Amino acid sequence: MAGHDKTLQALFEKPTRSDIAWREIEALFRHLKAVVTQGKGSRVRVALNGVRAVFHRPHPRKEASKGCVESVRTFLENAGVEPDV
C-alpha cells in the first residue's frame, strides 16, 4: 500500500510534479477500485465513485505531464479521494 500512498501524495504536491510515471497513476486508479478501460488510441477511461474522466496515456515519455497530473488531481478530488495529511 505504501507505493500507492506515495503516488497519491505526489499527485497532490505543489508545485505540480512532472516525474510521476503513468503506470503508477493507473495502478493507483485500480487500487482505488476505479473502472479503467482502454479507449481509442492512447485514451484511458476511468470511472470512480460516480465520476468519469478520460486521460491520454503519455508517449513517448513514460511520465505524466504537469497538465495531466493536474487533471488527475481534479478527478480524484471530485471522486472524494485526497491524501491523508
N, C-alpha and C positions, 0 to 999 in steps of 0.2 A: 504493500500500500504506500510505502514511503515514496516510491517513484512517482505515483500519481499525485501525491501531495506536493511534491517538488514542482511538477508540471503546472498544477493549479496555481501555486504561489507565483511561479514565473509568469503565467499569463496575466496576473493582476499587478505585476510590478510596474512602477512608474520611475523613470521614463520607460515607454514600451520597448520590449526586447525584440530583437530580430534574429535570435540564435536558438529558437525553440524548434526542434525537429517536428515536422508534420506528423510522423508516425507516433510520436509521444502524445500529440494532441488527440489523434484518432484513438489511441489506446485509452486515454482519459475518458473520451466520449463513451467507449464501450464499458469501461469500469463503472461509469455513472448510469449504466443500463440504457443509454440512448440507442435509438434505432439508427444505424448508419448504413446507407445504401449507396451504391455507385450510380451516378448519373451519367450523362453523355460526356465523353472526353475525360477531362480532369475534374469534373464536378463530383462533389460528395454531398449527399443529402443527409441531414441529421435532424432527428426529432427527439426532444427531451422534455418531459413534463408539460406536454401540450404546446411546446414552442418548436417551430420548424425553421431551418435555415439551410442555405446551400453555400458551400465553400468550394474554392478551387484548390485542388492539390497542387502545391508548388512544383515547378520544374523549370530549368534543370536542377535548381537548388533543392536541397532536402529540408531547408528551414523555411518556416512561415515568415512572410514579410511583416513589417510593423502594422500595415493596414489589415492584414489577415488576422494577426494577433488581437488587434482592437475589435474586429468583428466577432471573433470567438469570445472575447471577454464580454461584449454586449449580449451575445447569445446566451452565455452562461448566466449572466445577471438576470436576464429576462426569464430564464428557466429556474431561477431561485437557487443557483449554485454560486457560492463565494468561498474563498479560502478561510480556514479558521485563523483567527488572529492570535 
